[in-house]
Amino acid sequence: MPDVNVTPFEIEATTRHGDVVRADVYLPKNTAGPFPVVFGASPYQKALRYLPTSGAFPFIEYGPMQLYLDNGYAYVAMDVPGTGRSEGTWDPVARTEGEAIHDMIEFVATQAWCTGNIGMIGMSYYCWSQWNAARTRPPHLKTIAAFDGATDMYRDWMYHGGIPIQGFLNSWLFGSVLLQHQEQDISCTKGHKDRVIFDMYAHPLDDEWQRRRSPFWELENIDIPVFSIGAWGKAGLHLRGNFTGFERVRGPKQLLVVEPDNFLKTQLFFGEESFHAAEMLPWYDHHLKGIQNGVMERPAVRFFVKNEDRTATATTWPPPDATPSTFYLSGEKSGHVQSLNDGSLTEGAPKNNQGATTWAYPDAKWQAGVTIMEKDGVPNHVARVNTFTTAPFEQAREFTGQGVLVLHAATDQHDLDLIVKLSLVKAGSKPTQGEKVSQGWLRASHRREDPSLTTDMRPFHAHDQEEPLEPGRSYELRVELMPLSVLVKKGDRLRLEISNHDSLIADAPMTHWYGAKVGHDTYYHNQAQPSHLKLHERPR
């Protein structure tokens, strides 16, 4: 049981699909009801809620329950179908799972201890459950506070740019889910599909199977108030979903992007009472209790600016005063870092047709993915990748919004993968010490864009068919970069890193299946084929 001063009781409901699903109910102590409800749903077994928020237990993502009990809320924790105490078949993030959550929410609303006002809570899978249930429009679901949760399961979780994600999916499925069930009771796995992960890899295109697992395509159904909260450190998994969720829902909405820059920090941040007391509790108080506390007068968009340690505000995302700035890839040596090519990023367009960078893979010196170990044992993530680095900035500039890499590329194979990172290299730091500020991915055979969803600064790839490349032919490839906000100070540099493989150290756990790739790729950066990086920039 979580560190709370009450003992839960269990409830059960039968879903429209005929499954009996169960949840634990925690009610405020020594307080008369009925109560508004904060509601969380996941496959992580409500029986495991006694575990502390810790990197050892990455599935503990429900928030500080006692804070809500102390402030007059009931807390309901549901096992989704086929997990824990709930019957049925576990089918991760399928629409049927959202419908089961819907049915439990409506059952809770009929209970004497519930006011009928229900909001959802939780991060990661709990956040997926929020998007998933909200798209089905339960009448008594009055708001969601969607912290750190993808909306497009194909693009955010299974296939980055069409490249299969391996590291996270394997560790998540077999570690955070199956193993923790087995440790409690092997019978708890009876509803699990034996082929869950194989089903994912059996659908390499964004087909109907994938779309049933992506609330993205039904976000316009959501017209209740939505507080979408992302963390910069989850750019490889959830961050994009918090932005697309904010963009596409139709009701009152706010977006907040917080500081934590990795998975563990994000989990610990969500467990802090101070964050909930300042941000989420007032949101629930307004929408579930009707308290006029000014929460809806907050700016529509708030975001932490990296390298400046401040929270900025805007009315939209991207901010209305953000305009595109262009940096061109160049074969001229930057003289800053030892890499495969040490190219430059310049704001002047190329003036001749000679520029191209060709490299062979796999690189003979790769060790942990693209990372090599220096003699002193320090990992070097850039020595064996292609880099394009700016000169030191002459004045501070803020890049906030979207980014896109337009790369003219060819290969001697029938496909090529692009794994792209944008790093901040601070003045005075070692050239190898870059801080990742954005990233993107694309398999070239998935280059076709959906014109109905694509913008100049954000390509939206259809992923509905594979179009093999003709060896030796150059193609224009547009790579979506994840949203960013960073202040580049005087003397700092930006560095673009391009490869077809991850660092198994720096990029973990969001690493990709390398497969059996052997070949030569060429990136063109000349007057006829001006490969370039475009970033939204705000005036200072």
C-alpha positions in Angstrom: 0.0 0.0 0.0 1.3 3.5 -0.7 2.5 5.6 2.2 -1.0 6.8 3.1 -3.0 6.8 6.4 -6.0 4.9 5.0 -6.6 1.3 3.9 -8.2 0.9 0.5 -11.2 -1.2 -0.4 -11.7 -2.9 -3.8 -14.5 -2.3 -6.3 -15.3 -4.2 -9.5 -17.2 -3.4 -12.6 -18.1 -5.2 -15.8 -17.1 -3.5 -19.0 -19.0 -3.4 -22.2 -16.7 -6.1 -23.4 -17.7 -8.4 -20.6 -14.5 -8.3 -18.6 -14.6 -7.8 -14.8 -12.1 -5.0 -13.9 -11.1 -4.0 -10.5 -9.8 -0.9 -8.7 -8.7 0.1 -5.2 -10.5 3.1 -3.6 -8.8 5.3 -1.0 -11.1 7.8 0.8 -10.0 10.7 3.0 -9.7 9.8 6.7 -12.2 11.1 9.2 -14.0 13.2 6.6 -17.6 12.9 5.4 -18.1 12.4 1.7 -19.0 12.4 -1.0 -15.7 13.4 -2.7 -14.4 14.4 -6.1 -12.1 11.7 -7.4 -8.7 11.6 -8.9 -8.4 8.4 -11.0 -5.4 6.5 -12.3 -5.2 3.4 -14.5 -2.2 1.3 -15.5 -1.1 -2.3 -16.0 1.4 -2.0 -13.1 -0.7 -3.7 -10.4 -2.5 -1.6 -7.8 -1.1 -4.2 -5.3 2.4 -2.8 -5.8 1.5 0.7 -4.7 3.4 0.2 -1.4 6.7 0.6 -3.4 8.4 4.0 -3.1 9.0 6.4 -6.0 12.5 5.3 -7.1 14.5 4.6 -10.2 14.4 1.0 -9.0 10.7 1.0 -9.6 10.2 3.1 -12.8 6.5 2.0 -12.9 5.6 4.0 -9.7 4.0 6.9 -11.5 0.8 7.8 -9.7 1.9 10.9 -7.7 1.7 11.8 -4.0 -1.6 10.2 -3.1 -1.7 11.4 0.5 -1.7 15.1 -0.7 -4.9 14.5 -2.5 -6.5 12.6 0.4 -5.6 15.4 2.7 -7.2 17.9 0.4 -10.6 16.1 0.2 -10.2 13.9 -2.8 -10.9 10.2 -3.2 -8.2 8.3 -5.1 -9.1 5.4 -7.4 -6.4 3.1 -8.7 -7.4 0.7 -11.5 -5.7 -2.3 -13.0 -6.4 -2.2 -16.8 -7.9 -5.4 -18.3 -5.7 -8.4 -18.2 -3.4 -7.1 -15.5 -3.3 -7.3 -11.8 -6.7 -8.1 -10.4 -8.6 -7.2 -13.6 -9.8 -9.9 -16.0 -9.5 -10.0 -19.8 -6.6 -9.7 -22.2 -4.0 -7.1 -21.8 -3.7 -5.2 -25.1 -1.5 -2.1 -24.4 -3.2 1.2 -25.1 -5.8 -0.3 -27.4 -9.0 1.6 -27.8 -10.7 -1.2 -26.0 -8.6 -0.5 -23.0 -9.7 3.1 -23.0 -13.3 1.9 -23.2 -12.8 -0.3 -20.1 -11.4 2.7 -18.2 -14.4 4.7 -19.4 -16.7 2.1 -18.0 -15.0 2.0 -14.6 -15.1 5.8 -14.4 -18.8 5.8 -15.0 -19.2 3.0 -12.4 -17.3 5.1 -9.9 -19.5 8.1 -10.6 -22.5 6.1 -9.3 -21.0 5.4 -5.9 -22.3 7.2 -2.9 -18.9 8.4 -1.9 -18.3 10.1 -5.3 -19.7 13.5 -6.2 -19.7 12.5 -9.9 -16.8 14.8 -10.6 -13.8 12.8 -11.7 -10.4 13.8 -13.0 -7.5 11.6 -14.2 -3.9 11.6 -12.9 -0.6 10.0 -13.5 2.5 10.0 -15.7 3.7 7.8 -18.6 1.3 4.8 -18.9 -1.1 6.5 -16.5 -1.0 9.5 -18.9 -1.6 7.2 -21.9 -4.6 6.0 -20.0 -5.8 9.6 -19.7 -5.6 10.3 -23.4 -7.0 6.9 -24.2 -10.1 7.2 -21.9 -10.7 10.9 -22.7 -11.1 10.1 -26.4 -14.1 7.9 -25.5 -15.7 10.9 -23.7 -16.9 9.4 -20.3 -19.7 11.8 -19.2 -18.3 12.1 -15.6 -14.7 12.7 -16.6 -14.4 16.4 -16.1 -10.7 17.0 -16.7 -7.3 15.3 -17.3 -3.9 16.5 -16.2 -1.8 14.6 -18.7 1.8 14.5 -17.4 4.4 13.0 -19.7 2.4 10.9 -22.1 2.6 10.0 -25.8 -0.4 10.2 -28.0 0.8 8.6 -31.2 1.9 5.1 -30.3 3.5 4.4 -33.7 5.6 7.6 -34.0 6.3 8.2 -30.3 6.7 4.7 -28.8 7.2 1.9 -31.4 8.8 3.4 -34.5 10.8 6.6 -34.5 10.6 7.9 -38.1 9.9 4.4 -39.2 12.9 2.9 -37.3 12.0 0.3 -34.8 12.6 1.2 -31.1 14.3 -1.7 -29.4 15.9 -0.7 -26.1 13.0 0.8 -24.3 10.3 -1.6 -25.6 12.3 -4.7 -24.6 13.2 -3.4 -21.1 9.7 -2.0 -20.5 7.8 -5.1 -21.6 9.9 -7.7 -20.0 11.1 -5.7 -17.0 8.5 -3.2 -15.8 5.5 -5.3 -16.7 6.0 -9.1 -17.0 8.7 -9.5 -14.4 6.9 -7.4 -11.8 3.7 -9.5 -12.3 5.7 -12.7 -12.0 7.3 -11.6 -8.8 3.9 -11.3 -7.2 2.0 -14.2 -8.7 2.6 -15.9 -12.0 -1.2 -16.4 -12.4 -1.5 -12.6 -12.8 0.0 -13.0 -16.3 -2.9 -15.2 -17.5 -4.4 -12.4 -19.6 -1.2 -11.3 -21.2 -0.8 -11.8 -24.9 2.2 -14.0 -25.5 3.1 -12.0 -28.6 2.6 -8.4 -27.4 6.0 -7.2 -28.5 6.0 -9.4 -31.6 2.7 -7.9 -32.6 4.3 -4.5 -32.3 7.1 -5.4 -34.6 4.8 -7.2 -37.0 3.2 -3.9 -37.9 6.1 -1.7 -39.2 3.6 0.7 -40.9 1.1 3.0 -39.4 -1.8 0.6 -40.2 -5.2 0.1 -38.6 -3.7 -2.1 -35.8 -1.4 0.8 -34.9 -4.0 3.5 -35.1 -6.3 1.7 -32.7 -3.5 2.3 -30.2 -3.0 6.0 -31.0 -5.3 8.5 -29.3 -3.7 11.0 -31.6 -6.3 10.3 -34.3 -9.2 11.1 -31.9 -7.8 13.9 -29.9 -10.4 16.2 -31.4 -13.0 14.2 -29.4 -11.6 15.6 -26.2 -13.5 18.8 -25.2 -13.0 18.7 -21.4 -10.3 20.9 -19.8 -6.8 19.5 -20.4 -3.6 20.3 -18.6 -0.8 18.9 -20.8 2.6 18.7 -19.0 5.8 17.5 -20.7 9.4 17.2 -19.6 12.3 18.1 -21.9 14.1 14.9 -20.8 11.5 12.7 -22.4 12.0 13.8 -26.0 12.6 10.3 -27.2 9.3 9.0 -25.7 6.5 11.2 -24.4 7.4 14.8 -25.1 6.0 15.0 -28.6 2.7 13.6 -27.3 2.2 16.4 -24.8 2.6 19.0 -27.6 0.4 17.2 -30.1 -2.2 16.6 -27.3 -2.2 20.3 -26.4 -2.5 21.3 -30.1 -5.4 19.0 -31.1 -7.8 18.8 -28.1 -10.8 21.2 -28.4 -11.6 22.2 -24.8 -9.9 24.7 -22.5 -6.2 23.8 -22.3 -2.8 24.7 -21.0 0.7 23.4 -21.8 3.5 23.3 -19.3 7.0 21.9 -20.1 9.2 21.3 -17.1 12.9 21.1 -16.5 13.8 17.4 -15.8 16.3 16.3 -18.4 16.2 12.5 -18.1 13.8 9.7 -17.3 14.7 9.3 -13.6 14.6 13.0 -12.9 11.1 13.2 -14.5 9.8 10.3 -12.4 11.1 11.8 -9.2 9.8 15.3 -10.2 6.3 13.9 -10.6 6.5 12.3 -7.1 7.2 15.7 -5.4 4.3 17.1 -3.4 5.5 20.6 -4.0 4.9 20.3 -7.8 1.4 18.9 -7.3 0.5 21.5 -4.7 1.6 24.3 -7.0 0.4 23.1 -10.3 -2.0 20.1 -10.4 -4.0 20.4 -7.1 -5.2 23.9 -8.1 -6.2 22.5 -11.5 -8.3 19.8 -9.9 -9.7 22.2 -7.3 -11.0 24.4 -10.0 -12.4 21.8 -12.3 -13.6 19.2 -9.8 -14.6 21.4 -6.8 -15.5 24.6 -8.6 -13.0 26.7 -6.6 -12.3 30.1 -8.3 -8.6 30.1 -7.7 -7.4 31.9 -10.9 -5.9 28.7 -12.4 -7.5 29.4 -15.8 -5.9 32.9 -15.9 -2.5 31.3 -16.1 -0.7 31.7 -19.5 -1.8 29.1 -22.0 1.8 28.0 -22.6 4.7 27.9 -20.1 8.0 26.3 -20.7 11.4 25.9 -19.1 14.2 27.5 -21.2 17.3 25.4 -21.0 20.6 27.1 -20.2 18.8 30.0 -18.8 17.0 28.4 -15.9 13.8 30.3 -16.2 10.2 29.6 -17.2 8.9 31.6 -20.1 5.3 32.1 -21.3 3.5 32.4 -24.6 -0.1 32.3 -25.9 0.6 29.5 -28.4 3.1 26.8 -29.3 5.3 27.7 -31.1 5.3 31.1 -29.6 3.8 33.7 -31.9 7.0 35.7 -32.1 9.1 32.7 -33.1 10.4 32.8 -36.7 12.6 30.3 -38.6 16.4 30.7 -38.7 18.4 28.6 -41.1 21.8 27.0 -40.6 23.5 25.3 -43.6 25.6 22.2 -43.5 29.1 22.8 -44.8 32.1 20.6 -45.4 34.4 23.3 -44.1 36.2 22.1 -40.9 34.9 23.6 -37.7 38.2 22.9 -36.0 36.3 22.3 -32.8 35.8 18.5 -32.4 37.3 15.3 -33.7 34.6 13.4 -35.5 34.2 11.5 -38.8 34.1 14.8 -40.7 34.1 17.8 -38.3 31.9 19.8 -40.6 30.4 23.3 -40.0 27.0 24.8 -39.6 26.9 28.3 -41.1 24.2 30.9 -41.7 25.5 31.6 -45.2 24.2 29.4 -48.0 26.7 27.3 -49.9 28.1 28.9 -53.0 29.5 26.0 -55.0 28.4 22.5 -56.0 31.3 20.5 -54.6 30.2 19.8 -51.0 29.4 16.2 -49.9 30.2 14.0 -46.9 30.4 10.2 -47.5 30.9 7.7 -44.7 31.0 3.9 -44.4 29.1 1.8 -41.8 29.3 0.1 -39.5 32.3 2.0 -38.3 35.1 -0.3 -37.3 35.7 1.6 -34.0 32.2 1.7 -32.7 31.9 0.0 -29.2 28.7 0.8 -27.3 26.7 1.7 -30.4 28.5 4.7 -31.9 30.3 5.5 -28.6 34.0 4.7 -28.2 35.9 4.7 -24.9 38.9 7.0 -24.5 42.1 5.8 -22.9 40.9 7.1 -19.5 37.7 5.2 -19.8 35.5 8.2 -20.5 32.9 7.6 -23.2 33.1 9.7 -26.4 29.8 9.9 -28.2 30.9 12.1 -31.2 34.2 10.8 -32.4 32.7 8.2 -34.8 29.6 10.1 -36.1 29.2 13.0 -38.5 29.1 16.4 -36.9 28.3 19.9 -38.2 29.2 22.6 -35.6 28.6 26.4 -35.5 31.2 28.9 -34.7 30.9 30.4 -31.2 27.8 32.6 -31.1 28.7 36.3 -30.9 25.6 37.1 -28.9 22.9 35.2 -26.9 20.1 33.8 -29.0 17.0 31.8 -27.9 15.7 28.9 -30.0 12.2 27.9 -29.0 9.7 26.0 -31.0 10.0 23.4 -33.7 13.0 22.3 -35.7 13.5 20.4 -39.0 16.6 19.0 -40.8 16.4 19.1 -44.6 19.0 16.7 -45.7 20.0 15.8 -49.3 21.3 12.2 -49.1 22.1 9.2 -51.2 23.2 5.6 -50.4 24.6 2.6 -52.2 21.8 0.6 -50.5 18.1 0.5 -50.9 17.4 2.4 -47.7 19.1 4.5 -45.1 18.4 5.5 -41.5 19.0 8.9 -40.0 19.5 9.4 -36.3 19.9 13.1 -35.6 20.8 15.0 -32.5 21.2 18.7 -31.8 23.5 19.5 -28.9 24.5 22.6 -27.0 28.3 22.9 -26.5 28.9 25.5 -23.8 31.8 27.9 -23.9 34.7 26.5 -22.0 33.5 22.9 -22.0 35.3 20.0 -23.7 34.3 19.7 -27.3 32.9 16.2 -26.7 30.6 17.4 -23.9 27.4 18.4 -25.6 24.0 18.7 -24.0 21.2 17.3 -26.1 18.5 19.8 -26.9 16.6 18.1 -29.6 16.6 14.9 -31.7 14.9 13.3 -34.7 14.8 10.1 -36.7 13.8 9.0 -40.2 14.1 5.8 -42.3 14.3 7.1 -45.8 11.9 4.6 -47.3 9.3 6.3 -45.0 10.0 9.8 -46.4 6.5 10.4 -47.8 4.7 13.1 -45.9 1.0 13.5 -45.1 0.2 16.9 -46.6 -2.8 17.4 -44.4 -0.7 17.4 -41.3 2.7 18.6 -42.5 3.9 22.2 -42.0 7.1 23.9 -43.2 8.6 23.5 -39.7 7.2 20.1 -38.8 7.0 17.3 -41.4 4.5 14.6 -40.6 5.4 11.4 -42.3 2.6 9.1 -43.3 4.4 5.8 -42.6 1.8 4.0 -44.7 4.1 2.5 -47.3 7.7 1.7 -47.9 9.4 3.3 -50.9 12.9 1.8 -51.4 15.7 4.1 -52.6 17.5 3.8 -55.9 21.2 3.3 -55.0 23.2 6.4 -56.0 20.3 8.7 -56.4 20.0 11.8 -54.1 16.8 12.4 -52.2 15.6 15.3 -50.1 14.7 14.0 -46.7 12.9 16.1 -44.1 13.5 15.0 -40.5 11.2 16.2 -37.8 13.1 17.4 -34.7 11.5 17.3 -31.3 10.3 20.6 -29.7 13.0 22.6 -28.0 13.7 25.7 -26.0 17.4 26.7 -25.3 19.3 29.8 -24.8 22.6 29.7 -26.7 24.9 32.2 -24.8 27.7 34.2 -26.2 30.6 31.8 -26.9 28.4 28.7 -27.0 28.0 26.5 -30.1 25.3 24.3 -31.6 26.3 20.9 -33.0 24.4 18.7 -35.3 25.2 15.0 -35.1 24.1 12.5 -37.8 24.5 8.8 -37.9 22.4 5.7 -38.5 23.0 4.2 -35.1 22.6 5.2 -31.4 25.0 5.6 -28.6 24.0 2.7 -26.3 25.1 5.0 -23.4 24.0 8.5 -24.2 20.7 7.5 -25.9 19.6 4.7 -23.7 16.9 3.6 -23.2 15.4 5.0 -26.4 17.7 3.0 -28.7 16.8 1.4 -32.0 17.3 -1.9 -33.8 20.5 -1.5 -35.9 19.8 -4.6 -38.0 22.3 -5.7 -40.6 23.1 -2.4 -42.2 26.4 -2.3 -44.2 27.0 0.4 -46.8 28.0 4.0 -47.6 25.8 7.1 -47.3 26.5 10.5 -48.7 25.1 13.8 -47.3 25.2 16.7 -49.8 25.8 20.3 -48.8 26.3 22.4 -51.9 24.5 25.1 -53.8 22.4 22.7 -55.8 21.6 20.5 -52.8 21.8 22.9 -49.7 21.2 20.6 -46.7 20.1 22.8 -43.8 18.7 23.0 -40.3 15.8 25.3 -39.5 15.0 26.3 -36.0 12.4 28.6 -34.5 14.1 31.6 -32.9 12.6 34.2 -30.5 13.8 37.7 -30.4 15.9 38.7 -27.3 
